[in-house]
């Protein structure tokens, strides 16, 4: 059976007047992405694919997850 796990990006910054696609994660979002990734790795199979939107916050979130999965 195949599973689809959807993870929303962490908190993004609203400090600058940017388009939504260009908004980065804020400091809390970065910490939360790492924290959630460390918990999520326990529930994922050894082999899986990650996809991200082209939004900066989505790509960063995906990168933080990849970093934490690699450590495990």
C-alpha positions in Angstrom: 0.0 0.0 0.0 1.2 3.5 -0.8 0.9 6.4 1.6 0.9 10.1 1.0 2.1 12.3 3.8 1.5 16.0 3.4 3.5 18.5 5.6 2.8 22.2 5.5 5.6 24.6 5.6 6.5 26.1 9.0 5.8 29.7 10.0 6.9 32.2 7.4 8.0 35.8 7.7 5.7 38.7 7.1 8.4 41.3 7.9 8.9 42.5 4.3 6.4 43.3 1.6 7.1 40.2 -0.6 5.0 38.0 -2.8 3.8 34.9 -1.0 6.1 32.7 -3.1 9.2 34.8 -2.1 8.5 34.8 1.6 11.1 32.9 3.7 10.6 31.0 6.9 11.1 33.1 10.1 13.3 32.0 13.0 10.4 30.2 14.7 9.7 28.4 11.4 13.2 27.2 11.1 13.3 25.8 14.6 9.9 24.2 14.2 10.9 22.6 10.8 13.9 20.9 12.5 11.9 19.8 15.5 9.0 18.3 13.5 11.4 16.6 11.0 13.2 14.8 13.9 9.8 13.5 15.1 8.5 12.7 11.6 11.5 10.5 10.7 10.3 7.8 13.1 7.0 7.4 11.1 8.4 7.3 7.6 9.7 4.3 5.6 13.4 4.1 4.9 12.9 5.0 1.2 10.6 7.8 0.3 10.3 10.8 -2.0 9.9 14.4 -1.1 8.3 17.0 -3.3 8.1 20.8 -2.7 6.4 23.7 -4.2 8.6 26.4 -5.8 7.9 28.8 -2.9 11.0 29.7 -0.9 9.4 28.7 2.4 8.4 25.3 1.0 11.9 24.6 -0.4 13.6 25.6 2.8 11.2 23.5 4.8 12.0 20.5 2.6 15.7 21.1 2.9 15.5 21.2 6.7 13.6 17.9 6.6 16.2 16.3 4.3 19.0 17.5 6.6 17.4 15.9 9.7 16.6 12.7 7.9 20.2 12.3 6.8 21.4 12.7 10.4 19.2 9.8 11.4 
